Amino acid sequence: MALGDLWAVICLTTCACQQKNLALLCQIRRISPSFCLKDRKDFGFPQEMVEGSQLQKVQAISVFHEMLQQTFLLFHIERSSAAWDSTLLDKLCSGLHQQLEDLDPCLVQVMGEQASSLGMAVKRYFERIHLFLKEKKYSDCVWEIVRVEIMKPLSSLNSFARKVKNYGCRHGVTLK
């Protein structure tokens, strides 16, 4: 599969799944984030790197996969089930898992590439979230802070997928 074909896979599968996952993440809310303001924390999401024009195609596929993988792992851990409605949580995890499966063929194509610094930044971001949850003993408020925080990478993925769909898939490759 050529790199251009990989973008077609991303275009076709990511946008619809991302919208569903974002909607589920909104529905899963149990308490108002305003009750949890004292627990807020800046996890240092690498937003500028994801939205910047310097994202290489190969890196983008890797970053897509890494963000989805880390988000799936975060909500799939045993302690998350205590904080959320299990039906919605299962749907969210299933949606994330489906996206990962859809991206697997793309990732196989780019496996020869070195891990990008952006991919490492994404991993460090999620490590900070896991540490925060552990330090705060997985309280409902802390999970709510994390739920709101995770909207950033999922929204960024959605925005990036739309950009690829609108430009990369229709007009030829415009990203590096």
C-alpha distance (Angstrom), angle and dihedral (degrees) to the residues before:
residue distance angle dihedral
M1 . . .
A2 3.82 . .
L3 3.79 121.6 .
G4 3.81 90.2 -109.0
D5 3.80 88.9 55.7
L6 3.79 89.1 52.3
W7 3.78 89.0 58.5
A8 3.79 89.2 52.0
V9 3.82 89.0 56.3
I10 3.79 90.4 50.6
C11 3.80 91.3 46.9
L12 3.78 94.1 50.3
T13 3.79 99.6 42.7
T14 3.76 109.4 27.7
C15 3.80 104.7 56.7
A16 3.81 97.1 53.8
C17 3.81 94.4 41.9
Q18 3.79 92.0 45.8
Q19 3.80 92.0 53.7
K20 3.81 90.6 51.4
N21 3.80 92.4 47.2
L22 3.80 92.6 49.0
A23 3.81 90.2 49.5
L24 3.82 90.8 50.0
L25 3.78 91.0 48.2
C26 3.81 88.7 54.7
Q27 3.82 92.8 46.9
I28 3.78 93.8 48.4
R29 3.80 91.6 67.6
R30 3.81 112.9 121.2
I31 3.79 103.3 173.7
S32 3.76 133.5 28.8
P33 3.81 113.7 -95.4
S34 3.82 87.4 -135.6
F35 3.82 88.7 72.0
C36 3.78 89.5 57.9
L37 3.80 102.0 49.5
K38 3.80 92.2 117.0
D39 3.81 89.1 62.9
R40 3.81 96.7 50.7
K41 3.77 117.1 129.3
D42 3.79 137.1 176.4
F43 3.79 106.0 -123.5
G44 3.79 93.1 -174.5
F45 3.79 100.8 -117.9
P46 3.85 107.5 -163.6
Q47 3.83 92.6 -124.0
E48 3.79 96.0 152.4
M49 3.78 91.6 55.1
V50 3.79 93.2 51.5
E51 3.78 94.4 45.7
G52 3.79 95.7 38.5
S53 3.76 123.8 104.4
Q54 3.79 92.6 -122.7
L55 3.78 95.5 78.0
Q56 3.79 108.6 121.0
K57 3.80 117.8 -143.0
V58 3.77 93.5 -117.9
Q59 3.79 90.6 48.5
A60 3.80 90.8 47.9
I61 3.79 92.5 57.6
S62 3.78 90.4 48.0
V63 3.82 91.9 46.9
F64 3.82 92.1 48.0
H65 3.77 89.6 53.1
E66 3.81 94.7 43.8
M67 3.80 93.4 50.4
L68 3.77 92.7 47.8
Q69 3.81 92.3 45.1
Q70 3.80 93.5 49.6
T71 3.82 92.7 45.1
F72 3.80 90.4 49.5
L73 3.81 91.5 49.3
L74 3.79 91.4 47.9
F75 3.79 94.6 54.7
H76 3.78 94.7 35.2
I77 3.82 95.6 61.6
E78 3.76 115.3 110.0
R79 3.80 96.1 -114.8
S80 3.81 93.4 58.6
S81 3.82 92.0 68.5
A82 3.80 91.1 68.1
A83 3.80 91.4 59.6
W84 3.80 100.6 45.7
D85 3.78 143.4 49.8
S86 3.80 101.5 -91.2
T87 3.82 95.2 -140.5
L88 3.81 93.1 53.8
L89 3.79 91.3 41.9
D90 3.81 90.5 52.6
K91 3.81 90.6 49.9
L92 3.81 91.3 49.3
C93 3.80 92.6 48.9
S94 3.81 90.7 46.3
G95 3.80 90.9 51.4
L96 3.79 92.3 49.0
H97 3.80 90.5 46.7
Q98 3.81 90.8 50.7
Q99 3.79 90.9 52.3
L100 3.79 90.3 49.9
E101 3.80 90.4 52.0
D102 3.81 90.5 48.5
L103 3.80 90.6 52.1
D104 3.81 96.1 44.9
P105 3.83 94.4 88.3
C106 3.80 88.6 50.7
L107 3.78 92.0 49.7
V108 3.81 92.3 49.6
Q109 3.81 88.4 56.9
V110 3.80 92.9 55.8
M111 3.81 99.6 37.0
G112 3.80 90.9 110.7
E113 3.79 90.1 68.0
Q114 3.78 120.6 93.6
A115 3.76 119.4 -108.7
S116 3.77 106.9 -88.2
S117 3.77 124.8 -126.5
L118 3.79 85.7 -120.3
G119 3.80 91.1 57.4
M120 3.79 88.8 51.2
A121 3.82 90.1 48.9
V122 3.81 89.0 53.9
K123 3.82 90.8 50.6
R124 3.81 91.8 49.5
Y125 3.81 89.8 49.1
F126 3.80 91.5 55.6
E127 3.81 91.8 43.0
R128 3.82 88.0 58.1
I129 3.80 89.6 51.6
H130 3.82 92.8 49.7
L131 3.81 90.7 48.4
F132 3.81 91.0 49.3
L133 3.81 91.5 51.7
K134 3.78 91.4 49.3
E135 3.81 93.9 46.5
K136 3.80 91.0 50.0
K137 3.81 92.1 45.8
Y138 3.82 95.4 -117.0
S139 3.81 93.7 -75.6
D140 3.80 119.8 178.4
C141 3.80 90.9 -111.6
V142 3.78 92.4 51.9
W143 3.80 90.6 49.5
E144 3.81 88.4 51.7
I145 3.82 90.5 52.8
V146 3.81 88.5 50.2
R147 3.82 92.3 47.4
V148 3.80 90.6 54.7
E149 3.80 90.8 44.3
I150 3.81 93.1 51.8
M151 3.79 88.9 58.4
K152 3.84 86.1 75.3
P153 3.81 98.7 64.0
L154 3.80 93.1 37.3
S155 3.80 91.0 50.2
S156 3.79 90.0 46.5
L157 3.79 90.9 52.0
N158 3.77 89.8 49.5
S159 3.80 92.2 48.6
F160 3.79 92.3 46.9
A161 3.81 92.3 47.6
R162 3.81 90.0 52.0
K163 3.80 89.9 50.2
V164 3.79 90.8 51.2
K165 3.79 91.0 45.3
N166 3.80 94.0 48.1
Y167 3.78 96.9 43.1
G168 3.77 114.1 10.8
C169 3.78 99.8 45.4
R170 3.78 99.4 38.7
H171 3.78 103.9 34.0
G172 3.74 101.8 32.9
V173 3.73 123.0 -96.9
T174 3.78 113.0 -34.2
L175 3.76 97.9 162.9
K176 3.78 118.8 80.5
